[in-house]
Amino acid sequence: MKLSLASLALLAASASAFTTTSPAGRVSTSLNILAGTQSASERVANVMAGRPEENEAIDSLVKQNFPGAISNKEMETKVASILEGKGFTPANTLLCTSLCCDELARNLEDDLNKVYGHNFNLGGLSGFPFAGNTGFGAMSAHVPDDGFCLLVHGPHVGISKDGVIGKVERSGIALVDNCCGSAIAASNYLKGITDGGAKITTKLQQFSDFQQGAVQELILPFGKRLNDADNRMKELPYALYDSQDILVRDIINGGKGGIKAGLALLSGIQINTGPDTLDYFHPLRFDYYDSEGNIVESMLDDLTA
């Protein structure tokens, strides 16, 4: 059988399509477990050296509205120290997160990336663990042999310098913007239902906005709680957290056979402030799971002391 030059060229192009190549200048996207001699605590100190000093007015404002909140600087420093006592190091720990898609939710994640390396992402809108059991199973397989996982999750909320919860200043934007936009949209949807002005939609089955549809469904049980709250925007992230806490712990329990040396679960509320001030976190859970997937210790008191 004779092949035309055009056919030969097509076959050559098809064959080359399956040849593995490395584009010039491209950085590997493999998970980057950080090696080296620096401890996690030393890495945190290096990261925090570039952060702004604590702003007393913002610190007071955040803690007045969110009792129990601590700055990311304080939290990251304590987390690194506590986990070092359990054997967690930058070289043997895989960071896993379930945080909102919002770029402000990357602030904490980026800090931890500089300590433990690239993270495995389970999260989507509002911080819900949309990667689910499959994502957790894949993540577990990537943990270093005889190594650990640090799983960080939770919703986020903004607070403006004027003390408005659910709003935050963003770099380069004059408008004081909503934060978290997905959570607020879900809250408004729920309020429309509980007030009798809207109907439950089927958007959960609409792929083009699947995650937001799921957030709206998952917040439905909290309608009365939010309606009865003195400050709906303040209560909203805690309602979201309670839903996410159940989901994440169920996912861990379903995949606990994949835990290697151990897993630390750090969860709570991210509190975003303006671009020139520290962010905060209200830790609500800091559990240690052993290699069998059993919770053997709560480290929350050590973190919040």
KEMARFI-607415 format. One record per residue (C-alpha): x negated, y, z negated; residue number from 1; residue in three letters. Coordinates in Angstrom, 3 decimals, always signed. Layout:
N
<site <X, Y, Z>, NUM, "Ala">
...
This chain:
305
<site <+0.000, +0.000, +0.000>, 1, "Met">
<site <-1.411, +3.365, +1.015>, 2, "Lys">
<site <-0.936, +6.365, -1.228>, 3, "Leu">
<site <-0.885, +9.892, +0.036>, 4, "Ser">
<site <-3.300, +12.480, -1.348>, 5, "Leu">
<site <-0.341, +14.118, -3.078>, 6, "Ala">
<site <+0.586, +10.824, -4.777>, 7, "Ser">
<site <-2.995, +10.241, -5.887>, 8, "Leu">
<site <-3.167, +13.746, -7.328>, 9, "Ala">
<site <+0.096, +13.167, -9.202>, 10, "Leu">
<site <-1.163, +9.887, -10.657>, 11, "Leu">
<site <-4.408, +11.544, -11.750>, 12, "Ala">
<site <-2.490, +14.344, -13.435>, 13, "Ala">
<site <-0.183, +11.843, -15.154>, 14, "Ser">
<site <-3.136, +9.841, -16.466>, 15, "Ala">
<site <-4.872, +12.941, -17.800>, 16, "Ser">
<site <-1.716, +13.904, -19.667>, 17, "Ala">
<site <-2.326, +10.976, -22.034>, 18, "Phe">
<site <-6.016, +11.727, -22.551>, 19, "Thr">
<site <-6.802, +13.101, -26.003>, 20, "Thr">
<site <-8.596, +16.423, -25.781>, 21, "Thr">
<site <-9.636, +19.049, -28.290>, 22, "Ser">
<site <-8.848, +22.589, -27.079>, 23, "Pro">
<site <-11.862, +24.844, -27.318>, 24, "Ala">
<site <-11.910, +26.933, -30.479>, 25, "Gly">
<site <-8.918, +25.245, -32.059>, 26, "Arg">
<site <-9.123, +24.434, -35.753>, 27, "Val">
<site <-8.138, +20.943, -36.865>, 28, "Ser">
<site <-4.627, +20.745, -38.298>, 29, "Thr">
<site <-5.396, +17.729, -40.480>, 30, "Ser">
<site <-4.552, +17.980, -44.166>, 31, "Leu">
<site <-7.391, +19.812, -45.856>, 32, "Asn">
<site <-8.086, +18.312, -49.258>, 33, "Ile">
<site <-10.716, +20.677, -50.643>, 34, "Leu">
<site <-14.009, +19.119, -51.584>, 35, "Ala">
<site <-16.944, +20.844, -53.213>, 36, "Gly">
<site <-18.232, +21.440, -56.705>, 37, "Thr">
<site <-15.877, +24.246, -57.763>, 38, "Gln">
<site <-13.139, +23.292, -60.194>, 39, "Ser">
<site <-9.522, +24.302, -59.677>, 40, "Ala">
<site <-9.858, +26.850, -62.486>, 41, "Ser">
<site <-12.859, +28.435, -60.770>, 42, "Glu">
<site <-10.982, +28.582, -57.482>, 43, "Arg">
<site <-7.983, +30.223, -59.162>, 44, "Val">
<site <-10.276, +32.828, -60.713>, 45, "Ala">
<site <-11.709, +33.602, -57.287>, 46, "Asn">
<site <-8.235, +33.946, -55.783>, 47, "Val">
<site <-7.024, +36.207, -58.588>, 48, "Met">
<site <-10.048, +38.486, -58.284>, 49, "Ala">
<site <-8.403, +39.934, -55.194>, 50, "Gly">
<site <-4.973, +40.427, -56.730>, 51, "Arg">
<site <-3.699, +43.757, -58.120>, 52, "Pro">
<site <-3.860, +44.450, -61.826>, 53, "Glu">
<site <-0.740, +43.878, -63.882>, 54, "Glu">
<site <+1.705, +46.766, -63.585>, 55, "Asn">
<site <+3.176, +47.308, -67.053>, 56, "Glu">
<site <+6.430, +48.807, -65.767>, 57, "Ala">
<site <+7.056, +45.931, -63.325>, 58, "Ile">
<site <+5.995, +43.356, -65.914>, 59, "Asp">
<site <+8.495, +44.754, -68.421>, 60, "Ser">
<site <+11.217, +44.980, -65.766>, 61, "Leu">
<site <+10.791, +41.377, -64.646>, 62, "Val">
<site <+10.632, +39.921, -68.141>, 63, "Lys">
<site <+13.631, +41.941, -69.292>, 64, "Gln">
<site <+15.735, +40.498, -66.465>, 65, "Asn">
<site <+14.161, +37.029, -66.401>, 66, "Phe">
<site <+13.155, +36.046, -69.945>, 67, "Pro">
<site <+10.564, +33.291, -69.760>, 68, "Gly">
<site <+8.981, +34.554, -66.533>, 69, "Ala">
<site <+5.208, +34.794, -66.329>, 70, "Ile">
<site <+3.017, +36.304, -63.631>, 71, "Ser">
<site <+1.739, +34.020, -60.888>, 72, "Asn">
<site <-1.750, +34.932, -62.086>, 73, "Lys">
<site <-1.078, +33.585, -65.566>, 74, "Glu">
<site <+0.836, +30.562, -64.323>, 75, "Met">
<site <-1.709, +29.455, -61.728>, 76, "Glu">
<site <-4.541, +29.822, -64.239>, 77, "Thr">
<site <-2.738, +27.684, -66.824>, 78, "Lys">
<site <-1.545, +25.069, -64.307>, 79, "Val">
<site <-5.075, +24.509, -63.013>, 80, "Ala">
<site <-6.449, +24.124, -66.539>, 81, "Ser">
<site <-3.689, +21.771, -67.713>, 82, "Ile">
<site <-3.964, +19.558, -64.641>, 83, "Leu">
<site <-7.740, +19.382, -64.891>, 84, "Glu">
<site <-7.161, +17.673, -68.211>, 85, "Gly">
<site <-5.162, +15.014, -66.347>, 86, "Lys">
<site <-7.878, +14.445, -63.750>, 87, "Gly">
<site <-6.491, +16.642, -60.951>, 88, "Phe">
<site <-9.242, +18.254, -58.850>, 89, "Thr">
<site <-9.257, +20.094, -55.506>, 90, "Pro">
<site <-10.868, +16.998, -53.980>, 91, "Ala">
<site <-8.297, +14.406, -55.127>, 92, "Asn">
<site <-5.023, +16.378, -55.137>, 93, "Thr">
<site <-2.490, +16.880, -52.367>, 94, "Leu">
<site <-0.325, +19.967, -52.770>, 95, "Leu">
<site <+3.323, +19.462, -51.808>, 96, "Cys">
<site <+5.864, +22.300, -51.794>, 97, "Thr">
<site <+9.577, +22.802, -51.343>, 98, "Ser">
<site <+9.956, +26.571, -51.108>, 99, "Leu">
<site <+12.067, +28.892, -48.972>, 100, "Cys">
<site <+11.135, +29.734, -45.371>, 101, "Cys">
<site <+10.873, +33.448, -46.307>, 102, "Asp">
<site <+7.327, +34.788, -45.945>, 103, "Glu">
<site <+7.503, +36.100, -49.519>, 104, "Leu">
<site <+7.754, +32.504, -50.714>, 105, "Ala">
<site <+4.326, +31.943, -49.152>, 106, "Arg">
<site <+2.592, +34.143, -51.738>, 107, "Asn">
<site <+2.459, +31.403, -54.357>, 108, "Leu">
<site <+1.926, +28.705, -51.763>, 109, "Glu">
<site <-1.013, +30.564, -50.186>, 110, "Asp">
<site <-2.674, +30.956, -53.586>, 111, "Asp">
<site <-2.375, +27.229, -54.245>, 112, "Leu">
<site <-3.663, +26.431, -50.734>, 113, "Asn">
<site <-6.899, +28.185, -51.644>, 114, "Lys">
<site <-7.186, +25.952, -54.706>, 115, "Val">
<site <-6.002, +22.532, -53.479>, 116, "Tyr">
<site <-5.990, +22.831, -49.671>, 117, "Gly">
<site <-3.198, +22.698, -47.099>, 118, "His">
<site <+0.215, +21.740, -48.437>, 119, "Asn">
<site <+2.723, +19.161, -47.234>, 120, "Phe">
<site <+5.996, +21.045, -46.782>, 121, "Asn">
<site <+9.286, +19.479, -47.883>, 122, "Leu">
<site <+11.280, +22.701, -48.042>, 123, "Gly">
<site <+13.572, +24.839, -45.935>, 124, "Gly">
<site <+16.065, +27.649, -46.462>, 125, "Leu">
<site <+16.506, +28.677, -50.115>, 126, "Ser">
<site <+13.853, +26.103, -51.079>, 127, "Gly">
<site <+16.022, +22.990, -50.650>, 128, "Phe">
<site <+13.982, +19.808, -49.925>, 129, "Pro">
<site <+15.294, +19.233, -46.407>, 130, "Phe">
<site <+12.474, +16.791, -45.536>, 131, "Ala">
<site <+14.118, +14.435, -48.020>, 132, "Gly">
<site <+13.094, +10.843, -48.705>, 133, "Asn">
<site <+11.351, +10.448, -45.352>, 134, "Thr">
<site <+9.234, +13.545, -45.935>, 135, "Gly">
<site <+8.334, +12.471, -49.459>, 136, "Phe">
<site <+7.347, +9.031, -48.242>, 137, "Gly">
<site <+5.110, +10.496, -45.548>, 138, "Ala">
<site <+3.561, +12.911, -48.037>, 139, "Met">
<site <+2.827, +10.127, -50.524>, 140, "Ser">
<site <+0.906, +8.232, -47.862>, 141, "Ala">
<site <-1.356, +11.279, -47.405>, 142, "His">
<site <-2.396, +11.525, -51.052>, 143, "Val">
<site <-6.073, +10.545, -51.463>, 144, "Pro">
<site <-6.668, +6.996, -52.692>, 145, "Asp">
<site <-6.482, +7.015, -56.495>, 146, "Asp">
<site <-5.492, +10.684, -56.210>, 147, "Gly">
<site <-2.711, +12.960, -57.359>, 148, "Phe">
<site <+0.138, +15.058, -56.016>, 149, "Cys">
<site <+1.134, +18.504, -57.277>, 150, "Leu">
<site <+4.721, +19.143, -56.188>, 151, "Leu">
<site <+5.961, +22.732, -56.565>, 152, "Val">
<site <+9.556, +23.681, -55.816>, 153, "His">
<site <+12.255, +26.216, -56.494>, 154, "Gly">
<site <+14.349, +29.029, -55.029>, 155, "Pro">
<site <+13.210, +32.638, -55.043>, 156, "His">
<site <+14.743, +36.011, -55.816>, 157, "Val">
<site <+13.578, +39.564, -55.307>, 158, "Gly">
<site <+13.609, +42.460, -57.727>, 159, "Ile">
<site <+12.988, +45.998, -56.522>, 160, "Ser">
<site <+10.894, +48.536, -58.414>, 161, "Lys">
<site <+14.206, +50.167, -59.421>, 162, "Asp">
<site <+15.347, +46.901, -61.020>, 163, "Gly">
<site <+17.871, +45.785, -58.385>, 164, "Val">
<site <+18.006, +41.988, -58.376>, 165, "Ile">
<site <+18.382, +40.421, -54.939>, 166, "Gly">
<site <+16.472, +43.259, -53.267>, 167, "Lys">
<site <+12.740, +43.753, -52.709>, 168, "Val">
<site <+10.319, +46.073, -50.947>, 169, "Glu">
<site <+8.543, +44.426, -48.001>, 170, "Arg">
<site <+5.305, +45.538, -46.402>, 171, "Ser">
<site <+5.856, +47.656, -43.288>, 172, "Gly">
<site <+9.637, +47.889, -43.725>, 173, "Ile">
<site <+11.261, +51.077, -45.024>, 174, "Ala">
<site <+14.487, +49.263, -45.924>, 175, "Leu">
<site <+14.642, +47.598, -49.332>, 176, "Val">
<site <+15.639, +44.168, -48.083>, 177, "Asp">
<site <+17.681, +41.219, -49.364>, 178, "Asn">
<site <+15.760, +38.435, -51.107>, 179, "Cys">
<site <+16.678, +35.612, -50.786>, 180, "Cys">
<site <+18.740, +36.269, -47.649>, 181, "Gly">
<site <+19.837, +32.643, -47.252>, 182, "Ser">
<site <+20.945, +32.418, -50.895>, 183, "Ala">
<site <+22.852, +35.696, -50.716>, 184, "Ile">
<site <+24.604, +34.634, -47.495>, 185, "Ala">
<site <+25.618, +31.366, -49.163>, 186, "Ala">
<site <+26.819, +33.252, -52.236>, 187, "Ser">
<site <+28.924, +35.574, -50.081>, 188, "Asn">
<site <+30.398, +32.577, -48.267>, 189, "Tyr">
<site <+31.280, +30.954, -51.591>, 190, "Leu">
<site <+32.767, +34.186, -52.950>, 191, "Lys">
<site <+34.981, +34.413, -49.896>, 192, "Gly">
<site <+36.321, +30.946, -50.658>, 193, "Ile">
<site <+36.843, +31.442, -54.399>, 194, "Thr">
<site <+38.491, +34.822, -53.788>, 195, "Asp">
<site <+40.836, +33.220, -51.287>, 196, "Gly">
<site <+39.703, +35.154, -48.238>, 197, "Gly">
<site <+37.774, +32.468, -46.402>, 198, "Ala">
<site <+37.929, +28.783, -45.568>, 199, "Lys">
<site <+35.309, +26.075, -45.897>, 200, "Ile">
<site <+33.559, +25.760, -42.531>, 201, "Thr">
<site <+32.082, +22.762, -40.718>, 202, "Thr">
<site <+28.754, +24.496, -40.083>, 203, "Lys">
<site <+26.963, +21.682, -41.907>, 204, "Leu">
<site <+27.451, +19.700, -38.695>, 205, "Gln">
<site <+26.263, +22.535, -36.441>, 206, "Gln">
<site <+22.623, +21.780, -35.670>, 207, "Phe">
<site <+21.696, +25.335, -34.680>, 208, "Ser">
<site <+22.330, +26.479, -38.276>, 209, "Asp">
<site <+22.238, +23.162, -40.089>, 210, "Phe">
<site <+20.140, +24.246, -43.065>, 211, "Gln">
<site <+22.259, +27.270, -43.906>, 212, "Gln">
<site <+25.378, +25.150, -43.593>, 213, "Gly">
<site <+23.861, +22.683, -46.056>, 214, "Ala">
<site <+22.924, +25.468, -48.508>, 215, "Val">
<site <+26.532, +26.686, -48.423>, 216, "Gln">
<site <+27.843, +23.187, -49.112>, 217, "Glu">
<site <+25.370, +22.577, -51.923>, 218, "Leu">
<site <+26.333, +25.789, -53.713>, 219, "Ile">
<site <+30.091, +25.060, -53.669>, 220, "Leu">
<site <+30.161, +23.439, -57.156>, 221, "Pro">
<site <+28.880, +26.694, -58.694>, 222, "Phe">
<site <+31.748, +28.955, -57.614>, 223, "Gly">
<site <+33.235, +29.503, -61.089>, 224, "Lys">
<site <+29.815, +29.844, -62.702>, 225, "Arg">
<site <+28.825, +32.622, -60.292>, 226, "Leu">
<site <+32.197, +34.365, -60.536>, 227, "Asn">
<site <+31.958, +34.388, -64.328>, 228, "Asp">
<site <+28.365, +35.660, -64.403>, 229, "Ala">
<site <+27.661, +39.184, -65.652>, 230, "Asp">
<site <+25.171, +39.591, -62.807>, 231, "Asn">
<site <+25.874, +37.329, -59.842>, 232, "Arg">
<site <+22.505, +37.956, -58.171>, 233, "Met">
<site <+20.656, +37.110, -61.381>, 234, "Lys">
<site <+22.600, +33.882, -61.881>, 235, "Glu">
<site <+22.357, +32.819, -58.224>, 236, "Leu">
<site <+18.757, +31.480, -58.217>, 237, "Pro">
<site <+19.445, +29.473, -61.383>, 238, "Tyr">
<site <+22.505, +27.869, -59.786>, 239, "Ala">
<site <+20.435, +27.011, -56.728>, 240, "Leu">
<site <+17.695, +25.636, -58.959>, 241, "Tyr">
<site <+20.073, +23.311, -60.785>, 242, "Asp">
<site <+21.153, +21.819, -57.448>, 243, "Ser">
<site <+17.584, +21.517, -56.175>, 244, "Gln">
<site <+16.340, +20.002, -59.436>, 245, "Asp">
<site <+18.759, +17.091, -59.065>, 246, "Ile">
<site <+17.815, +16.549, -55.415>, 247, "Leu">
<site <+14.040, +16.715, -55.900>, 248, "Val">
<site <+14.030, +14.373, -58.894>, 249, "Arg">
<site <+16.241, +11.933, -56.991>, 250, "Asp">
<site <+13.824, +12.028, -54.043>, 251, "Ile">
<site <+10.854, +11.395, -56.349>, 252, "Ile">
<site <+12.673, +8.501, -58.011>, 253, "Asn">
<site <+13.482, +6.985, -54.617>, 254, "Gly">
<site <+9.861, +7.196, -53.515>, 255, "Gly">
<site <+8.071, +6.589, -56.804>, 256, "Lys">
<site <+6.510, +3.426, -55.428>, 257, "Gly">
<site <+4.300, +5.679, -53.307>, 258, "Gly">
<site <+2.863, +7.622, -56.245>, 259, "Ile">
<site <-0.836, +6.861, -56.633>, 260, "Lys">
<site <-2.712, +7.993, -59.763>, 261, "Ala">
<site <+0.024, +10.423, -60.807>, 262, "Gly">
<site <+2.289, +13.308, -59.837>, 263, "Leu">
<site <+2.893, +16.688, -61.464>, 264, "Ala">
<site <+6.260, +18.347, -60.815>, 265, "Leu">
<site <+6.269, +22.116, -61.329>, 266, "Leu">
<site <+9.581, +23.823, -60.697>, 267, "Ser">
<site <+11.392, +27.038, -61.468>, 268, "Gly">
<site <+12.332, +30.402, -60.022>, 269, "Ile">
<site <+9.959, +32.443, -57.866>, 270, "Gln">
<site <+10.408, +36.166, -58.531>, 271, "Ile">
<site <+9.120, +38.392, -55.743>, 272, "Asn">
<site <+8.198, +42.025, -56.346>, 273, "Thr">
<site <+6.850, +44.698, -54.013>, 274, "Gly">
<site <+3.687, +44.281, -51.905>, 275, "Pro">
<site <+1.434, +46.099, -54.387>, 276, "Asp">
<site <+2.430, +44.237, -57.551>, 277, "Thr">
<site <+2.125, +40.692, -58.861>, 278, "Leu">
<site <+4.800, +38.100, -58.220>, 279, "Asp">
<site <+6.255, +36.110, -61.104>, 280, "Tyr">
<site <+7.575, +32.613, -61.786>, 281, "Phe">
<site <+10.043, +31.352, -64.367>, 282, "His">
<site <+8.885, +27.773, -65.008>, 283, "Pro">
<site <+11.757, +25.464, -65.918>, 284, "Leu">
<site <+10.106, +22.051, -65.495>, 285, "Arg">
<site <+6.500, +20.837, -65.599>, 286, "Phe">
<site <+6.582, +17.043, -65.780>, 287, "Asp">
<site <+3.847, +14.460, -65.406>, 288, "Tyr">
<site <+4.678, +11.162, -63.691>, 289, "Tyr">
<site <+2.349, +8.196, -64.113>, 290, "Asp">
<site <+1.334, +5.764, -61.370>, 291, "Ser">
<site <+4.524, +3.779, -61.979>, 292, "Glu">
<site <+6.707, +6.812, -61.341>, 293, "Gly">
<site <+7.733, +7.278, -64.966>, 294, "Asn">
<site <+7.906, +10.711, -66.592>, 295, "Ile">
<site <+5.476, +10.314, -69.456>, 296, "Val">
<site <+5.007, +13.917, -70.531>, 297, "Glu">
<site <+6.517, +17.372, -70.282>, 298, "Ser">
<site <+3.749, +19.957, -69.986>, 299, "Met">
<site <+6.175, +22.905, -70.017>, 300, "Leu">
<site <+5.384, +23.986, -73.584>, 301, "Asp">
<site <+1.678, +24.157, -72.756>, 302, "Asp">
<site <+2.445, +26.257, -69.689>, 303, "Leu">
<site <+4.745, +28.712, -71.435>, 304, "Thr">
<site <+2.816, +29.029, -74.730>, 305, "Ala">
